[in-house]
Amino acid sequence: MYKEMRTGKENAMVSPMANMADKLEHLANILRDLQRVTVAFSGGTDSTFLLAFASETPGVEARAVMASSPLMAQADRAFAMEFCESRGMPLQVLDVDPLAREEVRANNPERCYHCKRLIMAAVQEAARAQNATVCDGSNASDAHDYRPGMQALRELGIRSPLAEAGLTKQEIREAARARQLPNWDTPASACLVSRIPYGTPLTEEALERIATAEEALRQAGFVQVRVRDHGNLARIEVAPEEAVRLVEEPLRRQVDEALTALGYTYICMDLRGYRTGSLNEELEGHRG
């Protein structure tokens, strides 16, 4: 049995029963067909694996372009630059500010479409000089969440080789570990805007506050964490197994003081724990 995955300019027929070796060979064939690729590099596990794999695939010329913006966590930006430098890979950094666009700043449910289209169009323009095809790190698991940005990828003709090869997030982590990539087990790091409820206008100050709050929690030892920003209320999501530690002293007081100093009046823990796309749950008919 086969399922159809519509990505980029082609329909890739992927067997849900295919093993890892088959999927990786399929990925290699996709990249060899493209010959020259520009990877939209975010510093996350998926795009890191794609960049490394493409660079190691005979017959493929790969380069990296990173769109740096206020929506991107500093840790991801720093990793991307360090990774490319350590491997002798050139990295072109583009300064893109999606907050300059009202359709992004207004933060409606379609904001990801407008943001993704702006960013990927910039990457595509940079790739045009190299006559290269732009590829992103979307994978087969991404179809399970509300992602309007995928429409922008299709409209621009961006290819998603990992998704086309049927590779899931977990499989990519396993393959990245086998290649000893330094961020194979790094927790998912979605765009900072995903912490702010739809309809709340976006500001660079709010994004900086969120990034600082999450970094404080990571410094306290929490691995998978989100700080959802509801104005003067911070809703903290951590893995269920870490929830008890968050409310124990002296850590509870330390977290409270750190987030209060950032301007939050109310600080609470989400009893449902960390989960991707939790703010999408407010959209009718969607459970993230």
Disulfide bonds with the S-S distance in Angstrom:
none
